Structure formats: C-alpha cells, structure tokens
C-alpha cells in the first residue's frame, strides 16, 4: 500500500494573491500577462482580487505563461513534508 506524505500549510495566501505575487516577481503587468496568456486583463484583475474564481483551466494557462507548475497557483502556501 502506498504511503502518502501530508502537506502542511506554511502561509495564508489565496490563489489570486499567488498569481499577483508571481506576476510581480517576474516584473509583469496585468496587461503584459494578459497578452502572454490570452486571458483578459479584467479577468486577471478579478482573479488577483478574489472576485473571479481561478479554476483549473485558467490555472494551467496562467502557470504556462508564468513558467510555474499549476499547483503553485492552485495550492499556494502548502509545502510537502519530506519523506523520512
């Protein structure tokens, strides 16, 4: 039987805050990210402020544009404990 390693919450960050933080760390504006991924700037703004649900498909699209794994956006603040 497979043994699963539980993840633990490290920080309280919403998916939208995660998108904003990663975007800003990469020096991108919402408009630039919009042009890169094809998601309207108003939708990106809504995601970052929590008015619009990120969703799996948008997470995949944004993750590709931001060069991160989608889980970084969907499950921000979680860290997998190392296997002992």
Buried (B, 14 or more C-beta within 10 A) or exposed (E): EEEEEEEEEEEEBBBBBBBBEBBEEEEBEBEBBBEBBEBEBEBBBBBBEEEBEBEEEBBBBBBEBBEBEBEBBBBBBBEEEEEE
